[in-house]
Amino acid sequence: MKNSIASTVYDLIGVGFGPSNIALSIALEERAKSQGALSTLFLDKQDNYRWHGNTITGQSNLQISFLKDLVSMRNPTSPYSFVNYLHQQGRLTDFINLGTFYPSRLEFNDYLCWVAKHFSDQCHYGEMILAIEPVFTQDKIKTLRVTSCNIHGKEQVRETRSLAISPGGSARIPRLFEEFKSDSRIFHHSKYLSSIKQQPCAQGKTMKIAIIGGGQSAAEALIDLNDNYPSVQADMILRSMALKPADASPFVNEVFTPKFTDIMYNNQQVDRDSLLKEYYHTNYSVVDEAMIKQIYSMFYKQKVSGDQRHNFRCLTEIEQVIATEQGIALALLNKETGEKELVNYDAIILATGYERKQHLELLAPLDSYLGNYTVDRNYRLQTDARCQAAIYLQGCNESSHGISDTLLSVLALRSDEIAASLYSHLTQETQEVASLSTASVLEIA
Ligand SMILES: Cc1cc2nc3c(=O)[nH]c(=O)nc-3n(C[C@H](O)[C@H](O)[C@H](O)COP(=O)(O)OP(=O)(O)OC[C@H]3O[C@@H](n4cnc5c(N)ncnc54)[C@H](O)[C@@H]3O)c2cc1C
């Protein structure tokens, strides 16, 4: 299809309209009242936005207090708070009666969609950003060219003075499974709901399914298969010895506070790395403690009844994957006993986490201006002097800003730190343009 080129130069284009960029659009709206409105556009590849929508099962709850919504930590009086959402939906009293800080992900998704609707004039859904390229003014890059593609395959090119790249994570597929990407029996947990519906168990047929991984997603899949697919027998395959609980105790939880972002950022990289290592199990390869108890009780009931429907295969390494029409055989090594076994499955769920590399692919045409992709405290990429367009990154700065970076934890504050930096950048640009034109007027005179 033919490209179409828009003539407007935007102040900001956002890659993705998930929580990070929704929070940013709120922060910009707040600042617009005193600092003037910016021309902004956010593009999200999902045509029907949902927050990790393919993973929302009946058991999935928010893993963070609802008070860490898009605004409350910065501006508790904002109309975009979770509490105001509840009030507008007529559910505030009922929610209070629940006595929880952790709403279902179904409800939090609805909250995010409700906020996003307020900004629908600034967002185009069903448009995937494909490339970001430099636009040269003499020898300087002051603006960027953004190419996107909509669901009908139509490409669009736009120009912007700044970018907020917030694409979230992409499914991490272990090397052994890479060659089976097109096999519908092997799927990543990010596609859980739509993929499981296409399996024979959705029609009540018997299936043996392997869940690879020992984190929250793996646990949620096991419970969903147990509760909603009675014809499924599941094996949970883990490298570790046991499911481990997420440490949500209050002192440790301070690792998710804005203060910790400063502690992390102000450290040397070697110390940042050891902090990340120390707190790794607050977020990764861990399961909500209540869910661990639920799973333990499920296994205990199996022992009582003698009907061993599901299995744990702990301390197990997958050595080979052999897919045939009959099924998928996994060659498993028990690291404790050294025993090897070939086990057949009808489907495999890869609850193997996410990686955050998309910004590197999108920014490849600018690679030579971006050094080693470090960001400043306000999440702005450090470019060399030739690139003056501002590029902000959200969700891929864990190594410099800490474990909250991929989560909701500091969104309310981070969005305003970016907004402040962006306004300051655009003001400086305007002043430079004004002083250049004054200089040329003086020269002509
Ligand atoms: C299953 C799951 C559950 C989670 N639960 C929690 C939780 O309970 N608490 C918590 O704090 N964190 C949780 N997280 C972490 C999660 O990363 C954050 O909650 C939050 O979603 C981060 O927001 P984001 O906007 O940075 O990324 P995302 O929410 O991933 O949004 C990114 C958006 O960008 C769009 N996009 C990607 N690439 C492109 C492109 N090239 N062009 C256009 N659009 C694009 C995507 O469609 C998506 O809508 C969870 C993550 C997962 C995967």
The ligand as an SDF file (V2000), in Angstrom:
LIG
                    3D

 53 58  0  0  0  0  0  0  0  0999 V2000
    1.1700  -10.6700   32.5060 C   0  0  0  0  0  0  0  0  0  0  0  0
    1.7660   -9.4660   33.1650 C   0  0  0  0  0  0  0  0  0  0  0  0
    1.2870   -9.0420   34.3770 C   0  0  0  0  0  0  0  0  0  0  0  0
    1.8410   -7.9200   34.9880 C   0  0  0  0  0  0  0  0  0  0  0  0
    1.3640   -7.5370   36.2020 N   0  0  0  0  0  0  0  0  0  0  0  0
    1.9190   -6.4740   36.8210 C   0  0  0  0  0  0  0  0  0  0  0  0
    1.4440   -6.0590   38.0960 C   0  0  0  0  0  0  0  0  0  0  0  0
    0.5470   -6.6640   38.6690 O   0  0  0  0  0  0  0  0  0  0  0  0
    2.0350   -4.9740   38.6780 N   0  0  0  0  0  0  0  0  0  0  0  0
    3.0420   -4.2860   38.0590 C   0  0  0  0  0  0  0  0  0  0  0  0
    3.5250   -3.3060   38.6310 O   0  0  0  0  0  0  0  0  0  0  0  0
    3.4880   -4.6650   36.8510 N   0  0  0  0  0  0  0  0  0  0  0  0
    2.9730   -5.7360   36.2240 C   0  0  0  0  0  0  0  0  0  0  0  0
    3.4550   -6.1280   35.0060 N   0  0  0  0  0  0  0  0  0  0  0  0
    4.5790   -5.3640   34.3960 C   0  0  0  0  0  0  0  0  0  0  0  0
    4.1250   -4.4480   33.2450 C   0  0  0  0  0  0  0  0  0  0  0  0
    5.2390   -4.2500   32.4180 O   0  0  0  0  0  0  0  0  0  0  0  0
    3.6140   -3.1000   33.7190 C   0  0  0  0  0  0  0  0  0  0  0  0
    2.5400   -3.3070   34.5530 O   0  0  0  0  0  0  0  0  0  0  0  0
    3.0980   -2.1790   32.6200 C   0  0  0  0  0  0  0  0  0  0  0  0
    2.3120   -2.8680   31.7040 O   0  0  0  0  0  0  0  0  0  0  0  0
    4.1940   -1.4150   31.9310 C   0  0  0  0  0  0  0  0  0  0  0  0
    3.5900   -0.4770   31.0670 O   0  0  0  0  0  0  0  0  0  0  0  0
    4.2180   -0.0660   29.6700 P   0  0  0  0  0  0  0  0  0  0  0  0
    3.3130    0.9380   29.0900 O   0  0  0  0  0  0  0  0  0  0  0  0
    5.6270    0.3140   29.8710 O   0  0  0  0  0  0  0  0  0  0  0  0
    4.2460   -1.4170   28.8250 O   0  0  0  0  0  0  0  0  0  0  0  0
    3.0240   -2.2840   28.2570 P   0  0  0  0  0  0  0  0  0  0  0  0
    1.9090   -2.3410   29.2110 O   0  0  0  0  0  0  0  0  0  0  0  0
    3.6010   -3.5580   27.7840 O   0  0  0  0  0  0  0  0  0  0  0  0
    2.5090   -1.4440   27.0080 O   0  0  0  0  0  0  0  0  0  0  0  0
    3.2600   -1.3170   25.8480 C   0  0  0  0  0  0  0  0  0  0  0  0
    2.3170   -0.9940   24.7180 C   0  0  0  0  0  0  0  0  0  0  0  0
    3.0960   -0.7160   23.5600 O   0  0  0  0  0  0  0  0  0  0  0  0
    2.4890   -1.3150   22.4300 C   0  0  0  0  0  0  0  0  0  0  0  0
    3.5620   -1.5350   21.4450 N   0  0  0  0  0  0  0  0  0  0  0  0
    4.6340   -2.3440   21.5400 C   0  0  0  0  0  0  0  0  0  0  0  0
    5.4150   -2.2120   20.4480 N   0  0  0  0  0  0  0  0  0  0  0  0
    4.8290   -1.3010   19.6530 C   0  0  0  0  0  0  0  0  0  0  0  0
    5.1490   -0.7330   18.3790 C   0  0  0  0  0  0  0  0  0  0  0  0
    6.2610   -1.0840   17.7230 N   0  0  0  0  0  0  0  0  0  0  0  0
    4.3130    0.1780   17.8440 N   0  0  0  0  0  0  0  0  0  0  0  0
    3.1840    0.5400   18.4960 C   0  0  0  0  0  0  0  0  0  0  0  0
    2.8320    0.0320   19.6980 N   0  0  0  0  0  0  0  0  0  0  0  0
    3.6460   -0.8620   20.2650 C   0  0  0  0  0  0  0  0  0  0  0  0
    1.8460   -2.5890   22.9670 C   0  0  0  0  0  0  0  0  0  0  0  0
    0.7690   -2.9770   22.1600 O   0  0  0  0  0  0  0  0  0  0  0  0
    1.4040   -2.1650   24.3590 C   0  0  0  0  0  0  0  0  0  0  0  0
    0.0700   -1.7330   24.3920 O   0  0  0  0  0  0  0  0  0  0  0  0
    2.9100   -7.2260   34.3680 C   0  0  0  0  0  0  0  0  0  0  0  0
    3.4000   -7.6610   33.1440 C   0  0  0  0  0  0  0  0  0  0  0  0
    2.8410   -8.7720   32.5410 C   0  0  0  0  0  0  0  0  0  0  0  0
    3.4020   -9.2270   31.2300 C   0  0  0  0  0  0  0  0  0  0  0  0
  1  2  1  0
  2  3  1  0
  2 52  2  0
  3  4  2  0
  4  5  1  0
  4 50  1  0
  5  6  2  0
  6  7  1  0
  6 13  1  0
  7  8  2  0
  7  9  1  0
  9 10  1  0
 10 11  2  0
 10 12  1  0
 12 13  2  0
 13 14  1  0
 14 15  1  0
 14 50  1  0
 15 16  1  0
 16 17  1  0
 16 18  1  0
 18 19  1  0
 18 20  1  0
 20 21  1  0
 20 22  1  0
 22 23  1  0
 23 24  1  0
 24 25  2  0
 24 26  1  0
 24 27  1  0
 27 28  1  0
 28 29  2  0
 28 30  1  0
 28 31  1  0
 31 32  1  0
 32 33  1  0
 33 34  1  0
 33 48  1  0
 34 35  1  0
 35 36  1  0
 35 46  1  0
 36 37  1  0
 36 45  1  0
 37 38  2  0
 38 39  1  0
 39 40  1  0
 39 45  2  0
 40 41  1  0
 40 42  2  0
 42 43  1  0
 43 44  2  0
 44 45  1  0
 46 47  1  0
 46 48  1  0
 48 49  1  0
 50 51  2  0
 51 52  1  0
 52 53  1  0
M  END
$$$$
